């Protein structure tokens, strides 16, 4: 079995991070694969560190015909059984299979399906996205649910003094792009209703200035730390008491799975991804999207009750170990490749 994977992603992002994890995991499992990425020094470094030498192309958009031609030559040279392209840009660059390989488009969101017309199969990382594909005309037998996995590798907690945070205060962690979909404005308003708790918000994005101004207006800026983009998520989780995912729109909620793997109790909003993942009261607490009071109540409940935190932590780890470990998900991908080429 030979698989060529193609990712023309952004500098940062959940799909991009999972692409690295899956590629390395498939390599560890012995899959013969060729990897093509949009030129990115850090991504290439991570792959090379795992013994995978990527090819790098520009993938500059509709006017960049050169990348598509080069990708076509790579496919012709490598003769893969499967080409798996990630998201819109890479998928549009893949030539029509013509029976020479099976083209799989991998989706982590509710994308415009015009880019996927030439695919033989689509792989969705949530059941809700798979339903969306079927509702938009794809035959069920050509749509497949393949979940993400995250690492359960632990790290030592950071010293709270690193970010001027008192040792004994309740510490809330949130991760993600500072974008309207992530609803960090709702989280800030909820934190304003939870006295004494501190918030570490890790991520970058277009709303950083607005969110900092909101924290100032709410009078909680002394309790909020904007950490920027971080590559030490395990250490952040190890430092936190509670993880919160307040998203308005979240196709999967990979950060929820990360929190489960790290043993941190989860509070999330009932958006499509987290609402499907979390069993309320078992593996986390759910509140309605954009309901500041309900979100604050859920956070306060865990601040006040260490026993509830421990119970939800155990429930999250059970959920993680049942479906989202590397061995389980890599095995599903290998079975999937065999199925679509049979």
RAUR-V631139 format. One record per residue. PSI is psi in radians with two decimals (NA if undefined). D_LAST is the distance of its C-alpha to the last C-alpha in whole Angstrom. Layout:
# RAUR-V631139
psi=PSI d_last=D_LAST
psi=PSI d_last=D_LAST
This chain:
# RAUR-V631139
psi=2.19 d_last=11
psi=2.22 d_last=13
psi=2.25 d_last=14
psi=2.16 d_last=17
psi=2.45 d_last=19
psi=2.13 d_last=22
psi=2.08 d_last=25
psi=0.89 d_last=28
psi=-3.11 d_last=30
psi=3.08 d_last=33
psi=-0.74 d_last=35
psi=2.76 d_last=35
psi=2.77 d_last=33
psi=-0.74 d_last=31
psi=-0.70 d_last=28
psi=-0.71 d_last=29
psi=-0.70 d_last=30
psi=-0.62 d_last=26
psi=-0.79 d_last=24
psi=-0.84 d_last=27
psi=-0.78 d_last=26
psi=-0.76 d_last=22
psi=-0.80 d_last=22
psi=-0.71 d_last=24
psi=-0.74 d_last=23
psi=-0.64 d_last=19
psi=-0.75 d_last=21
psi=-0.56 d_last=23
psi=-0.05 d_last=20
psi=0.18 d_last=19
psi=2.37 d_last=17
psi=1.91 d_last=17
psi=2.63 d_last=18
psi=2.42 d_last=21
psi=2.22 d_last=23
psi=2.21 d_last=25
psi=2.78 d_last=27
psi=2.41 d_last=30
psi=2.06 d_last=33
psi=1.90 d_last=35
psi=-0.75 d_last=36
psi=-0.73 d_last=36
psi=-0.74 d_last=32
psi=-0.68 d_last=32
psi=-0.76 d_last=34
psi=-0.74 d_last=32
psi=-0.78 d_last=29
psi=-0.60 d_last=31
psi=-0.38 d_last=33
psi=0.18 d_last=30
psi=0.33 d_last=29
psi=2.09 d_last=27
psi=1.89 d_last=28
psi=2.69 d_last=27
psi=2.45 d_last=28
psi=2.26 d_last=30
psi=2.89 d_last=31
psi=-0.74 d_last=33
psi=1.05 d_last=31
psi=0.01 d_last=35
psi=-2.93 d_last=34
psi=-0.55 d_last=34
psi=-0.14 d_last=36
psi=1.42 d_last=34
psi=-0.38 d_last=33
psi=-0.70 d_last=33
psi=-0.71 d_last=30
psi=-0.73 d_last=28
psi=-0.75 d_last=28
psi=-0.70 d_last=28
psi=-0.73 d_last=25
psi=-0.71 d_last=24
psi=-0.70 d_last=25
psi=-0.75 d_last=23
psi=-0.76 d_last=20
psi=-0.70 d_last=21
psi=-0.75 d_last=22
psi=-0.53 d_last=19
psi=1.04 d_last=16
psi=2.70 d_last=14
psi=-0.60 d_last=10
psi=2.38 d_last=11
psi=2.09 d_last=15
psi=2.01 d_last=16
psi=2.47 d_last=20
psi=2.03 d_last=22
psi=-3.02 d_last=25
psi=-0.92 d_last=26
psi=-0.81 d_last=28
psi=-0.68 d_last=25
psi=-0.72 d_last=22
psi=-0.43 d_last=25
psi=-0.25 d_last=25
psi=2.27 d_last=22
psi=2.80 d_last=21
psi=2.42 d_last=19
psi=-0.74 d_last=16
psi=0.48 d_last=17
psi=-0.02 d_last=13
psi=-0.37 d_last=14
psi=2.85 d_last=12
psi=2.17 d_last=10
psi=2.08 d_last=14
psi=2.16 d_last=14
psi=2.22 d_last=18
psi=2.15 d_last=19
psi=2.37 d_last=22
psi=0.35 d_last=25
psi=-3.11 d_last=28
psi=1.26 d_last=28
psi=2.88 d_last=28
psi=2.07 d_last=29
psi=-0.02 d_last=25
psi=-0.46 d_last=27
psi=-0.16 d_last=25
psi=0.21 d_last=22
psi=-0.54 d_last=22
psi=0.05 d_last=19
psi=2.58 d_last=17
psi=-0.61 d_last=13
psi=2.72 d_last=13
psi=2.38 d_last=16
psi=2.17 d_last=17
psi=2.48 d_last=20
psi=0.08 d_last=22
psi=2.71 d_last=24
psi=-0.54 d_last=24
psi=-0.70 d_last=27
psi=-0.68 d_last=25
psi=-0.75 d_last=22
psi=-0.70 d_last=24
psi=-0.71 d_last=26
psi=-0.74 d_last=23
psi=-0.74 d_last=22
psi=-0.40 d_last=26
psi=0.38 d_last=26
psi=-0.06 d_last=24
psi=2.38 d_last=20
psi=2.38 d_last=18
psi=-0.59 d_last=17
psi=-0.15 d_last=14
psi=0.11 d_last=14
psi=2.34 d_last=16
psi=2.35 d_last=15
psi=2.07 d_last=18
psi=1.92 d_last=18
psi=2.92 d_last=22
psi=2.89 d_last=24
psi=2.81 d_last=25
psi=2.84 d_last=29
psi=2.51 d_last=31
psi=0.19 d_last=33
psi=2.28 d_last=35
psi=2.79 d_last=39
psi=2.80 d_last=42
psi=2.52 d_last=45
psi=2.64 d_last=47
psi=2.62 d_last=49
psi=2.23 d_last=53
psi=-0.39 d_last=54
psi=-0.34 d_last=57
psi=-0.63 d_last=54
psi=0.57 d_last=54
psi=0.92 d_last=57
psi=2.24 d_last=56
psi=2.55 d_last=58
psi=-0.67 d_last=57
psi=0.05 d_last=58
psi=2.59 d_last=57
psi=2.32 d_last=53
psi=2.11 d_last=51
psi=2.44 d_last=48
psi=2.41 d_last=45
psi=2.51 d_last=43
psi=2.49 d_last=40
psi=2.99 d_last=39
psi=2.40 d_last=40
psi=1.39 d_last=43
psi=2.72 d_last=42
psi=-0.66 d_last=43
psi=-0.50 d_last=40
psi=-0.25 d_last=41
psi=0.68 d_last=44
psi=-0.33 d_last=46
psi=-0.70 d_last=49
psi=-0.72 d_last=48
psi=-0.76 d_last=48
psi=-0.73 d_last=51
psi=-0.59 d_last=53
psi=-0.75 d_last=52
psi=-0.55 d_last=53
psi=-0.36 d_last=56
psi=0.04 d_last=57
psi=1.63 d_last=56
psi=2.47 d_last=59
psi=-0.39 d_last=59
psi=2.50 d_last=55
psi=2.67 d_last=54
psi=2.22 d_last=51
psi=2.07 d_last=48
psi=1.89 d_last=46
psi=2.12 d_last=44
psi=2.88 d_last=43
psi=2.88 d_last=44
psi=3.13 d_last=44
psi=-0.31 d_last=46
psi=0.17 d_last=48
psi=-0.84 d_last=49
psi=-0.77 d_last=52
psi=-0.71 d_last=52
psi=-0.68 d_last=51
psi=-0.69 d_last=54
psi=-0.68 d_last=57
psi=-0.76 d_last=55
psi=-0.66 d_last=56
psi=-0.81 d_last=59
psi=-0.60 d_last=60
psi=-0.17 d_last=59
psi=0.35 d_last=61
psi=0.11 d_last=58
psi=-0.59 d_last=58
psi=-0.31 d_last=59
psi=0.08 d_last=57
psi=2.34 d_last=54
psi=2.06 d_last=52
psi=1.92 d_last=50
psi=-0.19 d_last=48
psi=-3.04 d_last=46
psi=2.31 d_last=43
psi=2.62 d_last=42
psi=0.40 d_last=39
psi=0.88 d_last=41
psi=-0.67 d_last=39
psi=-0.71 d_last=39
psi=-0.62 d_last=43
psi=-0.80 d_last=44
psi=-0.72 d_last=42
psi=-0.40 d_last=44
psi=-0.33 d_last=47
psi=2.73 d_last=47
psi=-0.56 d_last=48
psi=2.44 d_last=46
psi=2.40 d_last=43
psi=2.28 d_last=43
psi=1.70 d_last=40
psi=0.33 d_last=42
psi=2.51 d_last=40
psi=-0.69 d_last=40
psi=2.07 d_last=37
psi=1.72 d_last=34
psi=-0.69 d_last=30
psi=-1.05 d_last=29
psi=0.83 d_last=32
psi=-0.56 d_last=31
psi=-0.49 d_last=35
psi=-0.79 d_last=35
psi=-0.68 d_last=32
psi=-0.77 d_last=34
psi=-0.75 d_last=37
psi=-0.85 d_last=35
psi=-0.54 d_last=34
psi=-0.01 d_last=38
psi=0.46 d_last=39
psi=2.26 d_last=41
psi=2.51 d_last=42
psi=2.34 d_last=41
psi=2.26 d_last=42
psi=2.82 d_last=40
psi=2.77 d_last=41
psi=0.86 d_last=39
psi=2.92 d_last=37
psi=-0.82 d_last=33
psi=-1.11 d_last=31
psi=-0.61 d_last=34
psi=-0.50 d_last=35
psi=-0.65 d_last=32
psi=-0.84 d_last=31
psi=2.29 d_last=35
psi=1.97 d_last=36
psi=2.23 d_last=40
psi=-0.17 d_last=42
psi=-0.98 d_last=40
psi=0.14 d_last=38
psi=3.12 d_last=40
psi=2.32 d_last=42
psi=2.49 d_last=42
psi=2.77 d_last=44
psi=2.62 d_last=44
psi=2.33 d_last=43
psi=0.36 d_last=46
psi=1.67 d_last=49
psi=-0.80 d_last=51
psi=-0.76 d_last=53
psi=-0.71 d_last=50
psi=-0.76 d_last=48
psi=-0.70 d_last=51
psi=-0.72 d_last=52
psi=-0.75 d_last=48
psi=-0.79 d_last=49
psi=-0.64 d_last=53
psi=-0.75 d_last=52
psi=-0.55 d_last=50
psi=-0.72 d_last=53
psi=-0.34 d_last=55
psi=1.59 d_last=53
psi=-0.58 d_last=51
psi=-0.70 d_last=50
psi=-0.67 d_last=48
psi=-0.79 d_last=47
psi=-0.70 d_last=46
psi=-0.79 d_last=44
psi=-0.58 d_last=42
psi=-0.79 d_last=41
psi=-0.74 d_last=40
psi=-0.67 d_last=38
psi=-0.70 d_last=36
psi=-0.62 d_last=35
psi=-0.79 d_last=34
psi=-0.74 d_last=32
psi=-0.86 d_last=30
psi=-0.38 d_last=30
psi=-0.46 d_last=28
psi=-0.33 d_last=25
psi=0.40 d_last=26
psi=2.82 d_last=26
psi=-0.81 d_last=24
psi=-0.76 d_last=23
psi=-0.85 d_last=21
psi=-0.73 d_last=20
psi=-0.71 d_last=18
psi=-0.69 d_last=17
psi=-0.68 d_last=15
psi=-0.74 d_last=14
psi=-0.73 d_last=12
psi=-0.68 d_last=11
psi=-0.80 d_last=10
psi=-0.72 d_last=9
psi=-0.71 d_last=6
psi=-0.82 d_last=5
psi=-0.23 d_last=6
psi=0.01 d_last=4
psi=NA d_last=0
